[in-house]
Amino acid sequence: MKDYIVSRKKNHSSFYFQDFVRRHLNAKRIALILLFIIFLSAYFSFVQIELIQNQEVYNKIIADGKNPYFEGIYWIITTMATVGYGDVVPLSMLGKSIAMIVMLVGVTTIGLIASEVVSAIVSANFGELLGVNKISGKVDYLICGWNEVSNATLKELMQKRHRIVIIDNERRDELSKLDNVNFIKGNPVDRATLEKANIENTSTVILAMNNDSNVILAIHVIRELNPYVNIVAKINSHDNILLAENAGADHIVGPPVIGGKILWEAYSQPSVANWITNLISTETNYGFYEHDVSKDSTLLGKRIKELRKKLSGKAKLIGVDTPSGLEKVPDDEYEIKEGNKLILIINKAKFRGLE
């Protein structure tokens, strides 16, 4: 897994150039750029040939207090729209040739624009109804698969006002009505569906499908479409965890293992099980919190006992994630270093952050 991450970072610049081309230079946009160049060339050519170099016409325009460049804009718009009032007309053969090109290309362009506008309106209405709209703009979280696990995940994410997209094979009309949530009907392992969900501009993907094979296949497809997206995968069978790691998952969660552990604790230590369940519930006033210690952190060099004193009544430090591994319930004399991740249990009502 570490080698895979390193290889992705090596081609960072190349990826972003290819990603920019793929995202911004599709066939329609290239066609519009070419049309714009044609109209711009026609405009400047007409102004020079018919309105400036023709001294008689130029003198008349100036005498009337008009601007030849504005007259050129007026001419090209009326010609494109095939209105042709006849107050500004080409006199030379070259000018008439330019006018014919503008008329032909103008009719085609107006037809194309009208077609796109109608298509967008129809697509938006039916797309919103059926969950087939193409998502635009940045996506914070893409959730693939709809079940109890993804439903619980959605409840947590909606508290933070994230932009969320959900993909599922079945229509979920209730999801389309939620704020900051878009729904796409389709298969999470299908490239076209993922592209429709704007996978190229997604920060984090949460794979919550019930079938491990689909999850692993989705990881492969997503990594091809966006090598730098953060992938969190739900894996049911412990035997498939290594496969998910090799496919490119950044984080793997096994709900059956967690559930089994809590069930056992409920039998052997019911108070512990009750505490864990309450802690991870969205209804409780307590929760987990992770803090990254940066090079500019005010916590650098401080000892754990100082931090514990500062957090008294607001949070409990339960671990420090270091390059050498997780320090569970770290010693009071442990010195906080750059790159550490501090893991806390917090009182949501009292805790306001570490820095």
C-alpha positions as CSV (number, residue, x, y, z in Angstrom):
1,M,0.0,0.0,0.0
2,K,2.8,2.5,0.9
3,D,4.6,1.7,-2.4
4,Y,1.3,2.4,-4.3
5,I,0.9,5.8,-2.6
6,V,4.5,6.8,-3.5
7,S,4.1,5.8,-7.1
8,R,1.0,8.0,-7.4
9,K,2.8,11.0,-6.0
10,K,5.7,10.7,-8.5
11,N,3.5,11.7,-11.4
12,H,1.6,14.4,-9.5
13,S,2.1,17.2,-12.1
14,S,1.5,15.0,-15.1
15,F,-1.8,13.8,-13.5
16,Y,-3.1,17.3,-12.9
17,F,-2.3,18.3,-16.5
18,Q,-4.1,15.3,-17.9
19,D,-6.9,15.7,-15.4
20,F,-7.4,19.4,-16.5
21,V,-7.5,18.4,-20.2
22,R,-10.0,15.6,-19.5
23,R,-12.2,17.7,-17.3
24,H,-12.2,21.0,-19.3
25,L,-11.5,20.2,-22.9
26,N,-14.3,18.0,-24.1
27,A,-15.6,17.9,-27.7
28,K,-18.3,20.5,-27.2
29,R,-16.0,23.0,-25.5
30,I,-13.4,22.6,-28.3
31,A,-16.1,23.2,-30.9
32,L,-17.2,26.4,-29.0
33,I,-13.6,27.6,-28.8
34,L,-13.2,27.1,-32.6
35,L,-16.5,28.9,-33.3
36,F,-15.4,31.8,-31.0
37,I,-12.1,32.1,-32.9
38,I,-14.0,32.1,-36.3
39,F,-16.4,34.9,-35.1
40,L,-13.6,36.9,-33.6
41,S,-11.5,36.7,-36.8
42,A,-14.5,37.6,-38.9
43,Y,-15.3,40.6,-36.7
44,F,-11.8,42.1,-36.8
45,S,-11.5,41.3,-40.5
46,F,-14.8,43.0,-41.4
47,V,-14.0,46.1,-39.2
48,Q,-10.6,46.5,-40.9
49,I,-11.7,45.8,-44.5
50,E,-15.2,47.5,-44.6
51,L,-15.2,50.1,-41.9
52,I,-11.7,51.4,-41.5
53,Q,-9.8,50.8,-44.8
54,N,-12.8,52.1,-46.8
55,Q,-12.1,55.8,-46.2
56,E,-15.6,57.0,-47.4
57,V,-17.4,54.6,-45.0
58,Y,-15.0,55.4,-42.2
59,N,-15.4,59.2,-42.5
60,K,-19.2,58.8,-42.5
61,I,-19.0,56.7,-39.3
62,I,-16.8,59.3,-37.6
63,A,-19.0,62.1,-38.8
64,D,-22.1,60.5,-37.3
65,G,-20.2,60.2,-33.9
66,K,-20.1,56.4,-34.1
67,N,-17.3,53.9,-33.4
68,P,-16.3,51.4,-36.1
69,Y,-15.6,48.7,-33.6
70,F,-19.0,49.0,-32.0
71,E,-20.5,49.0,-35.5
72,G,-18.6,45.8,-36.2
73,I,-20.2,44.1,-33.2
74,Y,-23.6,45.3,-34.2
75,W,-23.0,43.9,-37.8
76,I,-21.8,40.5,-36.7
77,I,-24.7,40.0,-34.2
78,T,-27.3,40.9,-36.8
79,T,-25.6,38.8,-39.4
80,M,-25.3,35.7,-37.1
81,A,-29.0,36.0,-36.2
82,T,-29.8,36.4,-40.0
83,V,-31.7,39.6,-39.2
84,G,-29.7,41.9,-41.5
85,Y,-31.2,45.3,-41.2
86,G,-29.0,46.6,-44.0
87,D,-27.7,49.7,-42.4
88,V,-24.2,48.2,-42.1
89,V,-23.3,46.1,-45.2
90,P,-20.2,44.7,-46.8
91,L,-19.2,46.4,-50.1
92,S,-16.1,44.4,-51.2
93,M,-16.0,40.8,-52.4
94,L,-13.8,39.8,-49.5
95,G,-16.2,41.5,-47.1
96,K,-19.2,39.7,-48.6
97,S,-17.3,36.4,-48.4
98,I,-16.7,37.0,-44.7
99,A,-20.5,37.8,-44.3
100,M,-21.5,34.5,-45.9
101,I,-19.2,32.6,-43.6
102,V,-20.7,34.4,-40.6
103,M,-24.3,33.7,-41.8
104,L,-23.6,30.0,-42.3
105,V,-21.7,29.5,-39.1
106,G,-24.1,31.7,-37.2
107,V,-27.2,29.7,-38.1
108,T,-25.4,26.5,-37.0
109,T,-24.3,28.0,-33.8
110,I,-27.7,29.4,-32.8
111,G,-29.3,26.0,-33.6
112,L,-26.6,24.3,-31.4
113,I,-27.2,26.7,-28.5
114,A,-31.0,26.3,-28.7
115,S,-30.6,22.5,-28.8
116,E,-28.3,22.6,-25.7
117,V,-30.7,24.8,-23.8
118,V,-33.7,22.7,-24.4
119,S,-31.7,19.5,-23.7
120,A,-30.4,21.0,-20.4
121,I,-34.0,21.9,-19.3
122,V,-35.4,18.5,-20.1
123,S,-32.4,16.7,-18.6
124,A,-32.6,18.7,-15.4
125,N,-36.3,18.0,-14.9
126,F,-36.2,14.3,-15.7
127,G,-32.7,13.9,-14.2
128,E,-33.9,15.2,-10.8
129,L,-36.9,12.9,-10.9
130,L,-35.0,9.8,-11.9
131,G,-31.6,10.5,-10.3
132,V,-29.6,10.6,-13.5
133,N,-28.3,14.2,-13.4
134,K,-24.6,14.8,-14.0
135,I,-23.1,16.4,-10.9
136,S,-21.0,19.6,-11.3
137,G,-18.8,21.4,-8.8
138,K,-16.7,20.0,-6.0
139,V,-18.0,16.9,-4.1
140,D,-16.9,16.5,-0.5
141,Y,-18.1,12.9,-0.1
142,L,-19.4,10.3,-2.6
143,I,-21.3,7.4,-0.9
144,C,-21.6,4.2,-3.0
145,G,-24.4,1.9,-1.9
146,W,-27.4,2.5,0.3
147,N,-28.0,0.5,3.4
148,E,-28.0,0.9,7.2
149,V,-24.2,1.6,7.3
150,S,-24.4,4.3,4.6
151,N,-27.5,5.8,6.2
152,A,-25.7,6.2,9.5
153,T,-22.7,7.7,7.7
154,L,-24.9,10.2,5.9
155,K,-26.4,11.4,9.2
156,E,-22.9,12.1,10.5
157,L,-21.8,13.9,7.4
158,M,-25.0,16.1,7.1
159,Q,-24.2,17.6,10.5
160,K,-21.1,19.2,8.9
161,R,-22.9,20.6,5.9
162,H,-20.8,18.7,3.4
163,R,-21.6,18.4,-0.3
164,I,-22.6,14.7,-0.6
165,V,-23.5,12.5,-3.6
166,I,-25.0,9.1,-3.2
167,I,-25.0,6.3,-5.8
168,D,-27.3,3.3,-5.6
169,N,-28.8,0.8,-8.0
170,E,-32.3,1.5,-6.7
171,R,-34.2,4.8,-6.9
172,R,-34.1,6.7,-3.6
173,D,-36.6,9.6,-4.0
174,E,-36.2,10.5,-0.3
175,L,-32.5,11.3,-0.8
176,S,-33.0,13.8,-3.6
177,K,-35.0,16.0,-1.2
178,L,-32.2,16.4,1.4
179,D,-30.2,19.6,1.6
180,N,-26.6,19.3,0.1
181,V,-27.3,15.8,-1.1
182,N,-27.5,14.6,-4.8
183,F,-28.6,11.2,-5.8
184,I,-27.4,9.2,-8.8
185,K,-29.2,6.0,-9.9
186,G,-26.7,3.6,-11.2
187,N,-24.0,0.9,-10.5
188,P,-21.1,2.2,-8.3
189,V,-18.7,0.0,-10.3
190,D,-19.7,1.5,-13.6
191,R,-17.3,4.1,-15.1
192,A,-20.1,6.2,-16.7
193,T,-22.0,6.4,-13.4
194,L,-18.9,7.4,-11.5
195,E,-18.1,10.1,-14.1
196,K,-21.7,11.3,-13.8
197,A,-21.2,11.6,-10.1
198,N,-18.1,13.8,-10.8
199,I,-15.6,11.4,-9.4
200,E,-12.8,13.5,-10.9
201,N,-13.6,16.3,-8.5
202,T,-14.4,14.3,-5.4
203,S,-12.4,14.5,-2.1
204,T,-13.5,11.2,-0.4
205,V,-15.3,8.1,-1.6
206,I,-17.1,5.9,1.0
207,L,-17.8,2.4,-0.4
208,A,-20.6,0.9,1.6
209,M,-21.9,-1.8,-0.8
210,N,-22.9,-5.1,0.8
211,N,-20.9,-7.2,-1.6
212,D,-17.1,-7.2,-1.0
213,S,-16.4,-8.1,-4.6
214,N,-18.2,-5.0,-5.8
215,V,-16.3,-2.9,-3.3
216,I,-12.9,-4.2,-4.5
217,L,-13.9,-3.7,-8.2
218,A,-15.1,-0.2,-7.4
219,I,-11.8,0.6,-5.8
220,H,-9.9,-0.4,-9.0
221,V,-12.3,1.7,-11.3
222,I,-12.2,4.7,-9.0
223,R,-8.4,4.6,-8.8
224,E,-8.2,4.8,-12.6
225,L,-10.6,7.7,-12.8
226,N,-9.1,9.7,-9.8
227,P,-5.7,8.4,-8.4
228,Y,-5.7,10.9,-5.6
229,V,-9.2,10.5,-4.1
230,N,-9.4,9.3,-0.5
231,I,-11.1,5.9,-0.5
232,V,-12.8,4.5,2.6
233,A,-14.1,0.9,2.1
234,K,-16.5,-1.2,4.1
235,I,-15.3,-4.8,4.0
236,N,-17.4,-7.6,5.5
237,S,-15.0,-10.5,5.3
238,H,-11.6,-10.3,7.0
239,D,-10.2,-12.4,4.2
240,N,-10.9,-9.6,1.7
241,I,-9.1,-6.8,3.6
242,L,-5.7,-7.4,2.0
243,L,-7.4,-7.5,-1.5
244,A,-9.0,-4.1,-0.7
245,E,-5.6,-2.7,0.4
246,N,-3.9,-3.9,-2.7
247,A,-6.6,-2.5,-4.9
248,G,-5.9,1.0,-3.4
249,A,-8.2,1.6,-0.4
250,D,-6.8,4.2,2.0
251,H,-9.0,3.1,4.9
252,I,-10.8,-0.1,5.6
253,V,-13.6,-0.7,8.1
254,G,-15.1,-4.0,9.0
255,P,-18.6,-3.5,10.6
256,P,-19.1,-7.2,11.3
257,V,-15.9,-7.4,13.3
258,I,-16.8,-4.2,15.2
259,G,-20.3,-5.5,15.8
260,G,-19.1,-8.9,17.0
261,K,-16.7,-7.2,19.5
262,I,-19.6,-5.1,20.9
263,L,-21.9,-8.1,21.1
264,W,-19.2,-10.0,23.1
265,E,-18.6,-7.1,25.4
266,A,-22.4,-6.8,25.9
267,Y,-22.3,-10.3,27.3
268,S,-19.0,-10.2,29.3
269,Q,-18.9,-6.4,30.2
270,P,-22.3,-4.8,29.5
271,S,-21.3,-1.4,30.9
272,V,-18.3,-1.3,28.5
273,A,-20.6,-2.2,25.5
274,N,-23.1,0.4,26.6
275,W,-20.4,3.1,26.8
276,I,-19.0,2.2,23.4
277,T,-22.5,2.2,21.8
278,N,-23.3,5.6,23.3
279,L,-20.0,7.1,22.3
280,I,-20.4,6.3,18.6
281,S,-24.1,7.3,18.5
282,T,-25.1,10.6,16.9
283,E,-27.5,11.2,19.7
284,T,-24.9,11.4,22.5
285,N,-23.1,14.5,23.6
286,Y,-19.7,12.7,23.3
287,G,-17.7,11.8,20.3
288,F,-14.2,11.1,18.9
289,Y,-11.8,13.8,17.7
290,E,-8.5,13.6,15.8
291,H,-6.1,16.5,15.7
292,D,-3.0,16.7,13.4
293,V,0.0,18.3,14.9
294,S,1.6,20.5,12.3
295,K,5.0,22.2,12.2
296,D,3.3,25.5,13.4
297,S,1.3,23.9,16.2
298,T,1.4,25.5,19.6
299,L,1.4,22.0,21.1
300,L,4.9,21.1,19.8
301,G,7.2,20.1,22.6
302,K,4.5,20.0,25.2
303,R,4.1,16.9,27.4
304,I,1.0,14.9,27.6
305,K,0.5,15.8,31.3
306,E,0.2,19.5,30.3
307,L,-2.3,18.7,27.6
308,R,-4.4,16.6,30.0
309,K,-4.5,19.5,32.4
310,K,-5.7,21.8,29.6
311,L,-8.4,19.4,28.5
312,S,-9.8,18.7,32.0
313,G,-13.5,18.4,31.9
314,K,-13.7,18.9,28.2
315,A,-11.9,15.9,26.6
316,K,-9.8,12.8,27.3
317,L,-6.7,11.9,25.4
318,I,-6.8,8.2,24.6
319,G,-4.0,7.8,22.0
320,V,-1.3,9.4,19.9
321,D,-0.7,8.1,16.4
322,T,3.0,8.3,15.6
323,P,5.1,7.1,12.6
324,S,6.2,4.1,14.7
325,G,2.6,3.1,15.7
326,L,-0.3,4.0,18.0
327,E,0.5,5.0,21.5
328,K,-2.5,3.9,23.5
329,V,-3.1,6.0,26.6
330,P,0.3,7.7,26.3
331,D,2.6,8.3,29.3
332,D,2.4,11.7,31.0
333,E,6.0,12.5,30.0
334,Y,5.5,11.8,26.3
335,E,6.6,14.9,24.2
336,I,4.3,15.9,21.4
337,K,6.0,16.0,18.0
338,E,5.3,17.2,14.5
339,G,3.2,14.7,12.6
340,N,1.5,13.2,15.6
341,K,-2.2,12.6,15.5
342,L,-3.9,13.2,18.9
343,I,-7.0,11.0,19.4
344,L,-9.5,12.2,22.0
345,I,-12.9,11.5,23.4
346,I,-14.6,14.9,23.6
347,N,-17.6,16.5,25.3
348,K,-19.3,18.2,22.3
349,A,-20.9,20.9,24.5
350,K,-17.6,22.0,26.1
351,F,-14.8,21.2,23.7
352,R,-13.8,24.0,21.3
353,G,-10.6,22.6,19.8
354,L,-7.0,22.2,20.8
355,E,-5.6,25.3,19.3
